[in-house]
């Protein structure tokens, strides 16, 4: 459907991918689904999603590594990210600070952080709010 916002869902949990992609489809979004950060970064580079929902703890390449790659890439850095994890938000923030210690460039915080399991309506509200704000910003690729 023309005009559908594309949302990249990166999560190693099949049930979570199904839950989120179904939620997105039912509400008029186009889900793009991958199971780890390595696949996720490839999809981000080829599909340029409007939003990314990113799990933190995954095999192969985890969410923190993918998040770092996204925010350092000139073409991808403005894609909003919702971090999704069973890890509490302060633990994620602390981990990111430790990983970034000594680096000259500070990564921005994600647009939102949602603990698992997400409530459908709460997640949908966050998605819509972020995408509404996103419309007011400069396009990702100019």
C-alpha positions in Angstrom: 0.0 0.0 0.0 1.4 3.4 -1.0 2.1 5.7 2.0 2.6 2.8 4.5 5.4 3.6 7.0 8.0 0.9 7.0 9.1 -0.4 10.4 12.1 -2.6 10.7 11.7 -5.1 13.6 15.0 -6.7 14.7 14.5 -9.4 17.4 15.7 -13.0 17.8 12.5 -14.1 19.4 10.2 -15.5 16.8 7.1 -14.9 18.9 8.0 -11.3 19.5 8.6 -10.8 15.7 5.2 -12.3 15.0 3.5 -10.2 17.7 5.0 -6.9 16.6 4.7 -7.5 12.8 1.0 -8.4 13.3 0.4 -5.3 15.4 2.1 -3.2 12.7 0.2 -4.8 9.8 -3.2 -4.5 11.5 -2.5 -0.8 12.1 -1.5 0.1 8.5 2.3 -0.2 8.8 4.6 -2.3 6.6 6.8 -4.5 8.8 10.3 -5.6 7.7 11.5 -8.4 10.0 15.0 -9.7 10.8 16.3 -11.9 13.6 19.6 -10.2 14.5 21.7 -7.0 14.2 23.7 -8.3 11.2 20.6 -8.8 9.1 19.0 -5.7 10.6 21.8 -3.4 9.4 21.7 -4.9 5.9 17.9 -4.3 5.8 18.3 -0.8 7.1 20.8 0.0 4.3 18.6 -1.4 1.6 15.1 -0.6 2.7 15.6 2.7 4.6 12.8 2.1 7.2 10.9 5.0 8.8 11.4 3.5 12.2 13.4 0.6 13.8 12.3 -1.5 16.7 15.5 -3.1 18.0 16.0 -5.8 20.6 19.1 -5.5 22.7 20.1 -9.0 23.5 20.5 -11.2 20.4 22.9 -13.8 19.1 25.3 -13.0 16.3 25.1 -9.2 16.5 23.2 -7.6 19.4 21.2 -4.5 19.5 23.8 -2.2 21.1 26.3 -3.0 18.3 23.6 -2.4 15.6 22.6 0.8 17.3 26.2 2.1 17.2 26.4 1.2 13.5 23.1 3.0 12.8 24.0 6.2 14.6 27.5 6.4 13.0 26.2 5.9 9.4 25.4 9.2 7.7 22.5 7.7 5.7 21.0 5.8 8.7 21.7 8.0 11.7 18.4 9.9 11.6 16.1 6.8 11.6 14.3 6.8 14.9 14.9 3.7 17.1 12.8 2.1 19.8 14.9 -0.2 21.9 13.0 -3.2 23.1 14.3 -5.6 25.7 13.9 -7.5 28.9 16.8 -5.5 30.2 15.7 -2.4 32.3 16.3 0.9 30.6 18.9 2.1 33.2 20.9 -1.0 32.5 20.9 -0.3 28.8 21.9 3.3 29.3 24.7 2.3 31.7 26.0 -0.4 29.2 26.0 2.1 26.3 28.0 4.6 28.4 30.6 2.0 29.3 30.9 0.9 25.7 31.2 4.5 24.5 33.8 5.5 27.2 36.8 7.0 25.6 35.1 7.6 22.3 35.1 11.2 21.0 31.6 10.9 19.5 28.6 10.5 21.9 25.7 8.5 20.6 22.2 10.0 21.0 19.7 8.2 23.2 17.1 6.1 21.4 13.7 7.8 20.8 12.1 5.3 23.2 12.8 2.3 25.4 10.2 -0.3 25.9 10.6 -3.3 28.3 9.4 -6.7 27.3 6.8 -7.9 27.1 5.4 -4.7 25.5 1.7 -3.9 25.8 0.2 -3.6 22.3 -1.5 -0.3 22.8 1.4 1.3 24.6 3.8 0.2 21.9 1.5 1.4 19.1 1.1 4.8 20.8 4.9 5.2 21.0 5.3 4.2 17.3 2.6 6.7 16.1 4.0 9.5 18.3 7.6 9.0 17.0 6.5 8.7 13.3 4.3 11.8 13.7 7.3 13.8 15.0 9.4 12.3 12.2 7.2 13.8 9.5 8.3 17.2 10.7 12.0 16.5 10.2 14.3 16.5 7.2 14.2 13.3 5.0 16.8 10.7 5.7 18.2 10.8 2.2 18.5 14.0 0.3 
